[in-house]
Amino acid sequence: MNDVRVQALMRRAASRAALPIAALLLGGMAWAAMASPQFLVSQKGREFRPGELDVKPGDTVQIVNDDGDLLHHAYVESETFNFDSGDQEPGSKTDVTFGVPGTFTVLCGIHPKMKLVVRVH
């Protein structure tokens, strides 16, 4: 087989291999976008901001400790859904996925007056 024909076959094979790889990469990027949090809540000044959210089942809320020097600890306790972030250092982020319908109160285990109401419907 001559060199020109071999090179043409190699280019054709390479282009066919590139298509599944590109599809895989694009699919991974789409999955990453779907997995990213849809709602952002800040913990600052001993408050959740915003203080209320309306989400759909399966939505993810990211809670960020924006207080420069305060530790926080977000949690939910209910009959249908429980969550506990553990201690959150300043600058840390915690994702919460609300998988079931209901109205949930997110509290801070360190600052009892902090309250976030999340309505999942």
Summary of the structure (lengths in Angstrom):
residues: 121
radius of gyration: 23.1
end to end distance: 66.0
largest distance: 79.5
contacts: 318
relative contact order: 0.19
helix: 27%
strand: 40%
